[in-house]
């Protein structure tokens, strides 16, 4: 009865990890040989792990990453154009958080642009950085609607709270002048507060044409490109290779 009351109090104080630790210790007879200090230490470690897991869960839920990618699973075949040493140096994420460093990932369809962007997004979340993934076409539509319903400032504030903003599918089609200015506004909102990953098929040298307005294009390039790490992915479509591998496995079963 006393233990039930203690567990109720722990749950009320949101010490869910300690509750789980107590349940695990109660189910493990070998714990009896441990000292009081050792058992307390295990409970504290269990609480810390539980809080870290819950925080990561919240960050990943908020990030809304398109793919459950991770840097450890990147394909470094020579034909892809990935620099393993550069990836390793960026995996510490000291380039985030208002340090004026961004990332641009370009390449043909299926070369793994979204995967690489999401892998960095996943890694950022694991280190506690607030991350947000958005497809540029969806973002532009959100901004258009926000202007109509009066939620524009609230949306911009939400974007600015991110420490890593991932803009995927940039340059799928030429932008109108209003859309180009919207992108500039988003980049401006991020200045000094968060880093940006831009992923898309369009090579950087073609951005001027896609953005239309030369003044806006210059402003975006100045704020985003010059301080960015760049990846130009090459090779055959990774989706095609994945499908071929799945078909090969199916044929052997």
N, C-alpha and C positions, 0 to 999 in steps of 0.2 A: 504493500500500500504506500509506504513511504517513498519507494522508488518511483511509483506511478505519479505521485505528487511532484517529485523532483523533475521528472521528465516533462510534466505539464508546464512547470515553471520555465524549464529550458526552452521548450517550444514557444512559450509566450515571449521569451526574450530573444527568440530567433537564433538560438544556438543549435541549429539543426544538425550540424556536424558532430557535436558532442553527443547528441541523442543517438545518432547512428553509431558512433564509436562505442557508447555504452551497450547498445544492442549487440554489436560485434564482439565485445569483450565478454558479455554474458553467455554468448554461444560458443566461446572458445575456452575450454577448461585449462589450456596451457597458460592462460593469462594469470592464473592464480599464483604462479611462481614469481611474478614480477613484483617489484616494490611499489609502494604508493606513488612515489615520485615518477617512476617509469610509466605507470598507468595514466597518471595525469598528463605526462608529456605526450603519450600516444593520443589522448583525447584532444589536446590542444592542436596537435598536428592534423588530426582528423577534421577539426573545425576549420583550420586554415585551408586545407585542401578543398573542403566543401564550399567555402566562401569563394575561393578562386574559381572553382568549377561553375558556380552560379553566376559570378561576374562575367566569365567568358561566355556563358550561355546568353546572358543579356546583351553583351556586345555583338555576338554573332547574329542574334535575332534582329537587333537594330540595324546592323550592317546590310542585311539582306543580300549577301553575296550570291551571285548566280550559280557558282560552282563550289563544291566542297574541296577546293584545291589546297595544296600545301607545297611549300618550297622543297621539302625533302623528296617529293615525287616528280620533280622536273626532269624532263628528258634532255640530256646534254649532248645528244648526237651532234657531230660537227656540222652537219647540214642545216641545223636549226639556227645557228648564229647566236647561241647563248654563251655568255662569258661566265664560266663557273666562279672564277675569282671575284668578279664584280657582284654576282648574286650573293656570294658569301659575305662580302663587305657590306652590302645593303641589308642583309638579314638581321643586322643588329639594330636597324631602324633608328639610328641616331640622326638620320636626315629628315625625320618627321618633326612636327610641332613648331611651326613658325620659323624653321631654319632656311626657308626660301629655296628648298630643294624639291623638285617635282620629278615625275617619270613619264616618259612617252613610249608607248609600245605600239609599233606599227608592223604590218605584214599582211599577206594575202589571206583570204578566207581559209579558216581551218588550221592556221599555223600555231594556234595556241595563245593568242593575245589575251582573250578573256581569262583563260586558265592562269596565265602568269600574273595578271592584275589581281585576280581573286586569291592567288597564293600569297601575294604580298598583303592583301587585305586580311586574310586569315592569320598570317603571322603578326600583323599589327594588333589584331584583336587579342591574340594570346599574350601580348606584352602589355595589354591594358589600354591601347589607343582606341579612341572612338572613331569608328570607320563607317563610311556610307557608300554603298554601290548604287549607281544609277546609269541607265542607258540614256544617252543624250536625247534621242527622240522622245522618250517618256518625260525627261526633265523639261524639255521645251514645252511639252503639252501641259505639264503641271504648272509651269510659270504662266502660261497663257490663261489657264483657268483661274490661277491665284489672283491675277490682275482683275478679273471679272468679279470674283466673290469677296475681294478685299483681304485675302490671306497672303498677299505677296510678301509683305515684310516678315510675317511669321515663317513663311517658307524659306526666305533668305537667311533668317536667323538660324533655322534648323540646319541649313547647309553649312553655315559658318561655325557651328558648334563642333563639327567633325574635325578630327585631327588628321584624318586621311580621307579624301574624297576621290572616289573612283568614277570616272566618266567614260563609259564604254560605248562602242559603236559610234564614235565621233566621225563625222564626214561621210555618212552613208549617202547623203544627198546634199546639194548646195543649200546653204542657209539663206534665209531672207535677211534683210538688214535688221529687222526687229529681233530675229533669232540670234544673229551674230552679237548684237548688243546685249542680249540676255546672257549669252555665254561670257561676255566680258564682265557683266555685273557679278556673275557667280565667281569668276576668277578674282575680281576685286574684293568680294566678300571674304575670300579665303586668304588674301594677302596678309602675311604676318601672323596668321593663326593656324593654318593647316596646309598640308602638302596635297598635291593633286596628281593622280595617275590618269592619263588620257590614253585610251586604247582605241585603235581604229585602223581601217585599211589604208586610209589616205596618208601618203608620205608627207612629212613636214613641209617639204618644198612646194607642195600643192595647196597648203592651207590658205594662202592669200587668195587664190582663185575661189575656193569653197566658201570663204568668209565674205567675199564680195566687197564690202566697204574697206578700202585700203587703210583708212585711219584706224578703224576698229581692229582690223587684222594686225596692224603694226603693234597696237596696244596689247593684244592677246599674246602675240609672239614675244614681246618684250617681257611680259610678266610671267609667262609660262615656259617657254622653250629654252631660253638662254640659261636658265638655272636647273635644267632637267637632265636626268640620266636617260639615255636613249637606248632602246632595244628595237632592232629591225629583224623580226623573225622571218626565217626562210624555210625552204623545204616543202615537201608534199603535205597535203591536208592530214592533220592528226585524226580528224573524224573518220576519214576514209581508211586510215591504217587501223583504227580501233575496230571499225566494222569488219575489215578483212580478218583481223585476229579473232574476232568473235565467230565469224563464219568458219574459220579454220578449226577452232575448238569444237564447234558444233558438229563439223564433219567427222571428227575423230571420236566422238562420243557414241 
